[in-house]
Amino acid sequence: MGSLVKKRRKKMRRHKYRKMLKRYRRRKRP
């Protein structure tokens, strides 16, 4: 079960990072 939670957390973390990156890119755009 522990590994499953870890995997799920990793996926969520990646998604959050992707969303943040998109936001940052938009802000950087002139």
CHARMM internal coordinates of N, CA and C (Angstrom, degrees):
IC EDIT
DIST 1 N 1 CA 1.4686
DIST 1 CA 1 C 1.5361
ANGL 1 N 1 CA 1 C 109.57
DIST 1 C 2 N 1.3068
ANGL 1 CA 1 C 2 N 115.01
DIHE 1 N 1 CA 1 C 2 N -40.06
DIST 2 N 2 CA 1.4819
ANGL 1 C 2 N 2 CA 118.64
DIHE 1 CA 1 C 2 N 2 CA -178.97
DIST 2 CA 2 C 1.5241
ANGL 2 N 2 CA 2 C 110.92
DIHE 1 C 2 N 2 CA 2 C -55.34
DIST 2 C 3 N 1.3291
ANGL 2 CA 2 C 3 N 115.84
DIHE 2 N 2 CA 2 C 3 N -46.74
DIST 3 N 3 CA 1.4812
ANGL 2 C 3 N 3 CA 118.21
DIHE 2 CA 2 C 3 N 3 CA -177.99
DIST 3 CA 3 C 1.5318
ANGL 3 N 3 CA 3 C 109.89
DIHE 2 C 3 N 3 CA 3 C -61.45
DIST 3 C 4 N 1.3182
ANGL 3 CA 3 C 4 N 115.95
DIHE 3 N 3 CA 3 C 4 N -37.85
DIST 4 N 4 CA 1.4787
ANGL 3 C 4 N 4 CA 118.75
DIHE 3 CA 3 C 4 N 4 CA -178.34
DIST 4 CA 4 C 1.5331
ANGL 4 N 4 CA 4 C 110.04
DIHE 3 C 4 N 4 CA 4 C -61.94
DIST 4 C 5 N 1.3081
ANGL 4 CA 4 C 5 N 115.42
DIHE 4 N 4 CA 4 C 5 N -45.67
DIST 5 N 5 CA 1.4791
ANGL 4 C 5 N 5 CA 119.37
DIHE 4 CA 4 C 5 N 5 CA -179.24
DIST 5 CA 5 C 1.5256
ANGL 5 N 5 CA 5 C 109.21
DIHE 4 C 5 N 5 CA 5 C -62.44
DIST 5 C 6 N 1.3143
ANGL 5 CA 5 C 6 N 115.24
DIHE 5 N 5 CA 5 C 6 N -40.99
DIST 6 N 6 CA 1.4822
ANGL 5 C 6 N 6 CA 119.00
DIHE 5 CA 5 C 6 N 6 CA -178.99
DIST 6 CA 6 C 1.5297
ANGL 6 N 6 CA 6 C 109.31
DIHE 5 C 6 N 6 CA 6 C -61.66
DIST 6 C 7 N 1.3056
ANGL 6 CA 6 C 7 N 115.89
DIHE 6 N 6 CA 6 C 7 N -45.58
DIST 7 N 7 CA 1.4811
ANGL 6 C 7 N 7 CA 119.43
DIHE 6 CA 6 C 7 N 7 CA -179.25
DIST 7 CA 7 C 1.5329
ANGL 7 N 7 CA 7 C 109.40
DIHE 6 C 7 N 7 CA 7 C -60.59
DIST 7 C 8 N 1.3153
ANGL 7 CA 7 C 8 N 115.71
DIHE 7 N 7 CA 7 C 8 N -46.21
DIST 8 N 8 CA 1.4751
ANGL 7 C 8 N 8 CA 119.57
DIHE 7 CA 7 C 8 N 8 CA -177.90
DIST 8 CA 8 C 1.5335
ANGL 8 N 8 CA 8 C 108.84
DIHE 7 C 8 N 8 CA 8 C -61.08
DIST 8 C 9 N 1.3177
ANGL 8 CA 8 C 9 N 115.44
DIHE 8 N 8 CA 8 C 9 N -42.28
DIST 9 N 9 CA 1.4708
ANGL 8 C 9 N 9 CA 119.22
DIHE 8 CA 8 C 9 N 9 CA -178.50
DIST 9 CA 9 C 1.5369
ANGL 9 N 9 CA 9 C 109.18
DIHE 8 C 9 N 9 CA 9 C -63.12
DIST 9 C 10 N 1.3101
ANGL 9 CA 9 C 10 N 115.77
DIHE 9 N 9 CA 9 C 10 N -42.10
DIST 10 N 10 CA 1.4752
ANGL 9 C 10 N 10 CA 119.66
DIHE 9 CA 9 C 10 N 10 CA -178.72
DIST 10 CA 10 C 1.5321
ANGL 10 N 10 CA 10 C 109.40
DIHE 9 C 10 N 10 CA 10 C -60.16
DIST 10 C 11 N 1.3114
ANGL 10 CA 10 C 11 N 116.44
DIHE 10 N 10 CA 10 C 11 N -44.51
DIST 11 N 11 CA 1.4755
ANGL 10 C 11 N 11 CA 120.31
DIHE 10 CA 10 C 11 N 11 CA -178.81
DIST 11 CA 11 C 1.5353
ANGL 11 N 11 CA 11 C 109.32
DIHE 10 C 11 N 11 CA 11 C -61.81
DIST 11 C 12 N 1.3026
ANGL 11 CA 11 C 12 N 115.92
DIHE 11 N 11 CA 11 C 12 N -46.36
DIST 12 N 12 CA 1.4700
ANGL 11 C 12 N 12 CA 120.15
DIHE 11 CA 11 C 12 N 12 CA -178.33
DIST 12 CA 12 C 1.5291
ANGL 12 N 12 CA 12 C 109.30
DIHE 11 C 12 N 12 CA 12 C -61.29
DIST 12 C 13 N 1.3302
ANGL 12 CA 12 C 13 N 114.87
DIHE 12 N 12 CA 12 C 13 N -42.66
DIST 13 N 13 CA 1.4636
ANGL 12 C 13 N 13 CA 119.23
DIHE 12 CA 12 C 13 N 13 CA -178.48
DIST 13 CA 13 C 1.5378
ANGL 13 N 13 CA 13 C 108.87
DIHE 12 C 13 N 13 CA 13 C -60.90
DIST 13 C 14 N 1.3097
ANGL 13 CA 13 C 14 N 115.66
DIHE 13 N 13 CA 13 C 14 N -43.96
DIST 14 N 14 CA 1.4775
ANGL 13 C 14 N 14 CA 119.61
DIHE 13 CA 13 C 14 N 14 CA -178.43
DIST 14 CA 14 C 1.5343
ANGL 14 N 14 CA 14 C 108.94
DIHE 13 C 14 N 14 CA 14 C -61.29
DIST 14 C 15 N 1.2970
ANGL 14 CA 14 C 15 N 116.16
DIHE 14 N 14 CA 14 C 15 N -44.13
DIST 15 N 15 CA 1.4692
ANGL 14 C 15 N 15 CA 120.14
DIHE 14 CA 14 C 15 N 15 CA -178.01
DIST 15 CA 15 C 1.5362
ANGL 15 N 15 CA 15 C 109.75
DIHE 14 C 15 N 15 CA 15 C -61.25
DIST 15 C 16 N 1.3142
ANGL 15 CA 15 C 16 N 115.37
DIHE 15 N 15 CA 15 C 16 N -44.38
DIST 16 N 16 CA 1.4723
ANGL 15 C 16 N 16 CA 119.41
DIHE 15 CA 15 C 16 N 16 CA -178.64
DIST 16 CA 16 C 1.5282
ANGL 16 N 16 CA 16 C 109.03
DIHE 15 C 16 N 16 CA 16 C -60.89
DIST 16 C 17 N 1.3226
ANGL 16 CA 16 C 17 N 115.50
DIHE 16 N 16 CA 16 C 17 N -44.16
DIST 17 N 17 CA 1.4706
ANGL 16 C 17 N 17 CA 119.80
DIHE 16 CA 16 C 17 N 17 CA -178.46
DIST 17 CA 17 C 1.5317
ANGL 17 N 17 CA 17 C 109.85
DIHE 16 C 17 N 17 CA 17 C -61.81
DIST 17 C 18 N 1.3140
ANGL 17 CA 17 C 18 N 115.33
DIHE 17 N 17 CA 17 C 18 N -42.15
DIST 18 N 18 CA 1.4788
ANGL 17 C 18 N 18 CA 119.97
DIHE 17 CA 17 C 18 N 18 CA -178.72
DIST 18 CA 18 C 1.5370
ANGL 18 N 18 CA 18 C 108.99
DIHE 17 C 18 N 18 CA 18 C -61.71
DIST 18 C 19 N 1.3092
ANGL 18 CA 18 C 19 N 116.25
DIHE 18 N 18 CA 18 C 19 N -44.14
DIST 19 N 19 CA 1.4712
ANGL 18 C 19 N 19 CA 119.98
DIHE 18 CA 18 C 19 N 19 CA -178.92
DIST 19 CA 19 C 1.5279
ANGL 19 N 19 CA 19 C 109.05
DIHE 18 C 19 N 19 CA 19 C -62.72
DIST 19 C 20 N 1.3124
ANGL 19 CA 19 C 20 N 115.88
DIHE 19 N 19 CA 19 C 20 N -43.27
DIST 20 N 20 CA 1.4771
ANGL 19 C 20 N 20 CA 120.32
DIHE 19 CA 19 C 20 N 20 CA -179.03
DIST 20 CA 20 C 1.5307
ANGL 20 N 20 CA 20 C 109.33
DIHE 19 C 20 N 20 CA 20 C -62.92
DIST 20 C 21 N 1.3109
ANGL 20 CA 20 C 21 N 116.01
DIHE 20 N 20 CA 20 C 21 N -41.55
DIST 21 N 21 CA 1.4734
ANGL 20 C 21 N 21 CA 120.00
DIHE 20 CA 20 C 21 N 21 CA -178.36
DIST 21 CA 21 C 1.5305
ANGL 21 N 21 CA 21 C 109.28
DIHE 20 C 21 N 21 CA 21 C -61.80
DIST 21 C 22 N 1.3098
ANGL 21 CA 21 C 22 N 115.50
DIHE 21 N 21 CA 21 C 22 N -44.94
DIST 22 N 22 CA 1.4758
ANGL 21 C 22 N 22 CA 119.64
DIHE 21 CA 21 C 22 N 22 CA -179.58
DIST 22 CA 22 C 1.5322
ANGL 22 N 22 CA 22 C 109.12
DIHE 21 C 22 N 22 CA 22 C -58.12
DIST 22 C 23 N 1.3039
ANGL 22 CA 22 C 23 N 116.17
DIHE 22 N 22 CA 22 C 23 N -45.05
DIST 23 N 23 CA 1.4718
ANGL 22 C 23 N 23 CA 120.60
DIHE 22 CA 22 C 23 N 23 CA -177.52
DIST 23 CA 23 C 1.5349
ANGL 23 N 23 CA 23 C 108.71
DIHE 22 C 23 N 23 CA 23 C -62.41
DIST 23 C 24 N 1.3132
ANGL 23 CA 23 C 24 N 115.23
DIHE 23 N 23 CA 23 C 24 N -45.27
DIST 24 N 24 CA 1.4734
ANGL 23 C 24 N 24 CA 119.11
DIHE 23 CA 23 C 24 N 24 CA -178.01
DIST 24 CA 24 C 1.5400
ANGL 24 N 24 CA 24 C 109.93
DIHE 23 C 24 N 24 CA 24 C -62.14
DIST 24 C 25 N 1.3112
ANGL 24 CA 24 C 25 N 115.24
DIHE 24 N 24 CA 24 C 25 N -42.22
DIST 25 N 25 CA 1.4823
ANGL 24 C 25 N 25 CA 119.30
DIHE 24 CA 24 C 25 N 25 CA -178.27
DIST 25 CA 25 C 1.5374
ANGL 25 N 25 CA 25 C 108.72
DIHE 24 C 25 N 25 CA 25 C -61.67
DIST 25 C 26 N 1.3005
ANGL 25 CA 25 C 26 N 115.91
DIHE 25 N 25 CA 25 C 26 N -44.57
DIST 26 N 26 CA 1.4771
ANGL 25 C 26 N 26 CA 119.47
DIHE 25 CA 25 C 26 N 26 CA -177.74
DIST 26 CA 26 C 1.5374
ANGL 26 N 26 CA 26 C 108.67
DIHE 25 C 26 N 26 CA 26 C -61.38
DIST 26 C 27 N 1.2982
ANGL 26 CA 26 C 27 N 115.45
DIHE 26 N 26 CA 26 C 27 N -42.28
DIST 27 N 27 CA 1.4741
ANGL 26 C 27 N 27 CA 119.27
DIHE 26 CA 26 C 27 N 27 CA -177.35
DIST 27 CA 27 C 1.5402
ANGL 27 N 27 CA 27 C 109.33
DIHE 26 C 27 N 27 CA 27 C -65.34
DIST 27 C 28 N 1.3104
ANGL 27 CA 27 C 28 N 115.73
DIHE 27 N 27 CA 27 C 28 N -40.10
DIST 28 N 28 CA 1.4784
ANGL 27 C 28 N 28 CA 119.66
DIHE 27 CA 27 C 28 N 28 CA -178.10
DIST 28 CA 28 C 1.5337
ANGL 28 N 28 CA 28 C 110.06
DIHE 27 C 28 N 28 CA 28 C -64.28
DIST 28 C 29 N 1.3128
ANGL 28 CA 28 C 29 N 116.24
DIHE 28 N 28 CA 28 C 29 N -33.33
DIST 29 N 29 CA 1.4846
ANGL 28 C 29 N 29 CA 119.33
DIHE 28 CA 28 C 29 N 29 CA -178.18
DIST 29 CA 29 C 1.5261
ANGL 29 N 29 CA 29 C 110.23
DIHE 28 C 29 N 29 CA 29 C -56.75
DIST 29 C 30 N 1.2922
ANGL 29 CA 29 C 30 N 117.87
DIHE 29 N 29 CA 29 C 30 N 139.20
DIST 30 N 30 CA 1.4680
ANGL 29 C 30 N 30 CA 122.58
DIHE 29 CA 29 C 30 N 30 CA -179.13
DIST 30 CA 30 C 1.5377
ANGL 30 N 30 CA 30 C 112.38
DIHE 29 C 30 N 30 CA 30 C -72.19
END
COOR INIT
IC SEED 1 N 1 CA 1 C
IC BUILD
